[in-house]
Amino acid sequence: MIRRILLVLVIMVGAATLAAADTIYLRDGRTIQGTLLGFVNGRFVVRVEPRYSVNNPRTEDRNRRDEGDIQYFRPEEIDRIEIEGRSLDEGRYDTHNVQVTLDSNWIDSGVYVRRGTRVQVNASGVITVGRNRITPDGLRSTDPTAPLPNAAEGKLIGAIGDDPRAPIIELGSSREFTADRSGRLYLTANRGSYTDARGSFNVQIRSERGLGGDVSDEYPGRIRSRDRDNRDRDRVRTPQEITINVPGTSRGTDTGIDVRAGDQIIFAATGTIVAGRRVGEVTPDGARTSGIGINVRPVPTAGVGALIAYIRLPNGQMSQAYLIGSSLTTTVPTDGRLFLAINDDDYSDNSGSFSVRIRY
């Protein structure tokens, strides 16, 4: 519930400039007046204004109870939407404009997209290279030294994040795609040489409001080099090792580690905690369970007091918790932030801590 309230507050702040009298016509006959705040997780978000009109008198009492609330509507529930002073897409999408030159580094668009976000890119303008005038759709020729050797030379391309392993997206003058990962959107022209390039592409980026497209310093962009030697060198990531103390009362201890899907990570845990007066002292593998009573622990199949982990995804949601125990070597299933916790349903009488060495 707290996450939902925070999400709504973020949407309301982001959509403050969009406040207007909007009318939503539902398929069940209701007519709702309020403010369309955005489009989140496949649903329209509406702040319902007091004393709006109702076409169907039988639903009047129910509607009055909704006055002033934040309401969510699936697209199939809505017959049509009338938005005063703006189009429906303006309420659903954030728009950002950026100039893309052909330089030694990719151009940081300033837009952070989240996995699952629909992104629309439209581009115009000309980059001049020698006697060639290159539009965002590129030339008929290809360039074997370009980031995409088999795509049109000079074509507008993009990539999400500064990871050199991230797939490159052919954009051209117009393209809509769904982000397969979270990160900053970088843009460049698909050409190996950049020393003789002049001019720029004018690129408009539109992304779904509430799902991504954040244009802020919350997600600072890093430099993404176009140099092949730099990209290949970045592919080798130096292993790191840290040690974390996880208290017996921990519902989630932040390791400070941002993990990537496919990375290998190694855990080694020592120490003991007291997992309540009834269970007593346990190792990171936890206590054997009797199977009696209701089991509401994060990992029901693991013992009481066992060391567990979960990943906070880029959208703020939590992955399913999994057992670490005294040792585990595993492959990270998804991008996000790594948290460690104790597998228990009552932390009030726990004590002690585990020492956990993490190599990643």
Secondary structure, DSSP 8 states (H G I E B T S, - for coil): -HHHHHHHHHHHHHTGGG---EEEEETTS-EEEEEEEEEETTEEEEEE-TT---S-GGGHHHHHHTTT-EEEE-GGGEEEEEETTS-HHHHHEEEEEEEE---SB-EEEEEEE-TT-EEEEEEEEEEEETTEEE-TT--SSB-TTSSSTTSBTT-EEEEESS-TTS-EEE-TTEEEEE-SS-EEEEEEES-S--TTEEEEEEEEEEEEBTTB-B-STTS-----B--HHHHHHHTS----EEEEEEETT-S-EEEEEEE-TT-EEEEEEE--EEEHHHH-EE-TT-B-----S---SSSTTS-BT-EEEEEE-TTS-B---EE-TTEEEEE--SSEEEEEEE--S--TTEEEEEEEEEE-
